[in-house]
Amino acid sequence: MINRRHFLGLTATASAALTLPPHLLRALQQTSAKVIQRAIPSTGEMLPVVGLTLANHASCADPAALREVVKAYVENGGKLLDTYHGNDKSEDITADLVTGLGVQNRIFLSGRITPSGMPEPSAEIAKAHVASSIASFKVPRMDLAMVGINGDPTFFAYMKQAKKEGLVRYIGVSSIADPKIEAFESVMRNEPIDFIGVRYGIDYRIMEDTLLPLAQERKIGVLAYFPFGGNSGASCTNSPYSLFTRVANTPLPSWAAEFGAKNWAQFCLKYVISNPAVTVVRAGTSKASHIIDNLEAGSGPLPDAAMRKRMAELFDSIPAPEMPPPDPARLPGIALPAAVLDRYVGEYRAESGFTVTFRRAGTMLVVKPGANPEVPLNARSETRLQDPRGPFFDFQVDAQGKVTGVILEQEGPQGTQRIPLKRQ
């Protein structure tokens, strides 16, 4: 696989930096570029267009490296720090980094209120989650609190109340997977929200025809997720869905210099930022040099409509990488009757809004988890099937043989995670 570090390469300067004293190393982690700012539509408050998240890195990266990331980000004009897409542990690690640096009053704290493992969601649970985030970051309030677009309505009702009480300044709805466009449109037209959080990148442009124009019409801010590729799992490992994998063998076009893009990372970021509906694009990293690179992408010229079209056409002309072959150790599975496979067919949804869809293809059950590509499952038993990429799906069947849900079991930075999904 190709990740950003390998794709950009190790330059002589970067290699030499490993032996530099701290004050000279910090000099390499600075940019003179002034980051573009955009107004939050509901208030006019200005935010730098490049945001940061450590949520996928906090539990698996060197804490000292992450500390340099946060420090470089804040010192070079960054502001929005988003904690979504991690777990409670990673949020705590991020909070420790921020408070250890003493920069909690210089950040715009964004997070998603998605309590997990609770059988009966309630306002008290959401309230406790908000209070915990405020206490961890040692701030008087959260700046932006999101709830899952498909989450329990109780959480959203509490967010509105929390905004009235001054515990959060802005509220919104979000989804990191393929969103239900209709659900977003309904909330955007009928609820007093300030933001939506959606996946948006040069590889995933469906938002340009739907939610982004509506956000401009309704004066709603947009927090864009995954500018370097779709929701593809833990970033502690390289991903075949990364845009860097796709463009690894394609040289950056010379005309990218017309809008100041020095590499593919800046090319992808500038595509997202140049959409006027986008308020902030959020990207994760564990390297200070990468956050500097991101901030530089948020400065200087941006592509116009004609150039954006040219960028999209170029990207679409680059073949998507093939999926890696499955681990032979996970094959083969056992054969299951079509009648057994058929009872599992349908859509299942987690409390967070993440959806998994199953369909039968001949003698196989095929899964599409979130925004990831479909893949055939390998049956380990009548109710336990495995994605060749790693996760297991344990189908829950009642005494009458009715399928009520499925447990997604996967390995994460904190060990094995078991996520319940209800059948829709």
Stockholm file with secondary structure:
# STOCKHOLM 1.0

chainA/1-424         MINRRHFLGLTATASAALTLPPHLLRALQQTSAKVIQRAIPSTGEMLPVVGLTLANHASCADPAALREVVKAYVENGGKLLDTYHGNDKSEDITADLVTGLGVQNRIFLSGRITPSGMPEPSAEIAKAHVASSIASFKVPRMDLAMVGINGDPTFFAYMKQAKKEGLVRYIGVSSIADPKIEAFESVMRNEPIDFIGVRYGIDYRIMEDTLLPLAQERKIGVLAYFPFGGNSGASCTNSPYSLFTRVANTPLPSWAAEFGAKNWAQFCLKYVISNPAVTVVRAGTSKASHIIDNLEAGSGPLPDAAMRKRMAELFDSIPAPEMPPPDPARLPGIALPAAVLDRYVGEYRAESGFTVTFRRAGTMLVVKPGANPEVPLNARSETRLQDPRGPFFDFQVDAQGKVTGVILEQEGPQGTQRIPLKRQ
#=GR chainA/1-424 SS CCCHHHHHCCCHHHHHHTTSCHHHHHHTTCCCCCCCEEECTTTCCEEESEEEECTTTTTTSCHHHHHHHHHHHHHTTCCEEECTTSCHHHHHHHHHHHHHHTCGGGSEEEEECCCCSCSSCCHHHHHHHHHHHHHHHTCSSEEEEEEETTSCHHHHHHHHHHHHHTSEEEEEEEESSSCCHHHHHHHHHHSCCSEEEEECBTTBCGGGGTHHHHHHHHTCEEEEECTTBSCCSCTTSCCTTBHHHHTTTSCCCGGGGGGTCCSHHHHHHHHHHTSTTCSEEEEECSCHHHHHHHHHHTSSCCCCHHHHHHHHHHHHHSCCCCCCCCCGGGCCCBCCCHHHHHTTCEEEEETTSCEEEEEEETTEEEEEETTSCCEECEESSSSEEECTTSCEEEEEECTTSCEEEEEEEEEETTEEEEEEEEEC
#=GC SS_cons         CCCHHHHHCCCHHHHHHTTSCHHHHHHTTCCCCCCCEEECTTTCCEEESEEEECTTTTTTSCHHHHHHHHHHHHHTTCCEEECTTSCHHHHHHHHHHHHHHTCGGGSEEEEECCCCSCSSCCHHHHHHHHHHHHHHHTCSSEEEEEEETTSCHHHHHHHHHHHHHTSEEEEEEEESSSCCHHHHHHHHHHSCCSEEEEECBTTBCGGGGTHHHHHHHHTCEEEEECTTBSCCSCTTSCCTTBHHHHTTTSCCCGGGGGGTCCSHHHHHHHHHHTSTTCSEEEEECSCHHHHHHHHHHTSSCCCCHHHHHHHHHHHHHSCCCCCCCCCGGGCCCBCCCHHHHHTTCEEEEETTSCEEEEEEETTEEEEEETTSCCEECEESSSSEEECTTSCEEEEEECTTSCEEEEEEEEEETTEEEEEEEEEC
//
